[in-house]
Amino acid sequence: TWTDANGGYRLQAVMPATRVGTDGAVDAPHFAVRVLARGILTQCLTRVYFAGEADNDRDVVLQAVPAARRDTLVAAATAPGEYHLDVVVQGERETVFFDV
């Protein structure tokens, strides 16, 4: 999705399901996000998880992120079926991006 003039975005989608790999690794419900912007010479890759999901505590990628930074990846519930997360590219509360 594109951002508006103020940097806001809105995504309407079906909540993904938890996936368990053949090796037992858990992927909690999440969306993969790729951030592109003028002045950024490479793509920034991250994930958006959802507050209150029981499998967040078992997700191998989320658990690999330092505990103090995990909240930059977890969208807060704002209404039934609605979530909010600010993706911060630089500065205080910068979103965790992955070097893939």
DAWOBEL-V321008 format. One record per residue. N is the residue number from 1. RES is the residue in one letter. D_FIRST is the distance of its C-alpha to the first C-alpha in Angstrom with 1 decimal. Layout:
BEGIN
((N;RES;D_FIRST) (N;RES;D_FIRST))
END
This chain:
BEGIN
((1;T;0.0) (2;W;3.8) (3;T;6.7) (4;D;9.7) (5;A;13.1) (6;N;14.0) (7;G;11.3) (8;G;10.1) (9;Y;6.9) (10;R;7.3) (11;L;6.8) (12;Q;9.8) (13;A;11.5) (14;V;15.0) (15;M;16.4) (16;P;17.2) (17;A;21.0) (18;T;23.1) (19;R;24.2) (20;V;27.5) (21;G;28.3) (22;T;31.7) (23;D;32.7) (24;G;32.0) (25;A;29.0) (26;V;26.6) (27;D;22.9) (28;A;22.0) (29;P;19.0) (30;H;15.9) (31;F;12.5) (32;A;12.3) (33;V;9.9) (34;R;10.0) (35;V;10.0) (36;L;11.0) (37;A;12.6) (38;R;15.7) (39;G;18.8) (40;I;17.5) (41;L;19.3) (42;T;17.8) (43;Q;14.7) (44;C;14.7) (45;L;14.5) (46;T;14.7) (47;R;14.6) (48;V;14.0) (49;Y;17.2) (50;F;18.5) (51;A;21.6) (52;G;24.6) (53;E;23.9) (54;A;27.3) (55;D;26.2) (56;N;24.5) (57;D;28.1) (58;R;28.5) (59;D;25.2) (60;V;26.5) (61;V;23.6) (62;L;23.2) (63;Q;27.0) (64;A;27.2) (65;V;25.4) (66;P;28.1) (67;A;28.5) (68;A;28.2) (69;R;24.6) (70;R;23.2) (71;D;22.2) (72;T;19.4) (73;L;17.7) (74;V;18.6) (75;A;16.7) (76;A;19.3) (77;A;20.0) (78;T;20.0) (79;A;21.1) (80;P;21.9) (81;G;18.8) (82;E;16.6) (83;Y;15.7) (84;H;14.8) (85;L;14.2) (86;D;14.1) (87;V;13.1) (88;V;16.0) (89;V;16.3) (90;Q;19.9) (91;G;22.8) (92;E;24.0) (93;R;22.1) (94;E;20.1) (95;T;17.8) (96;V;19.5) (97;F;18.1) (98;F;19.7) (99;D;21.8) (100;V;21.3))
END
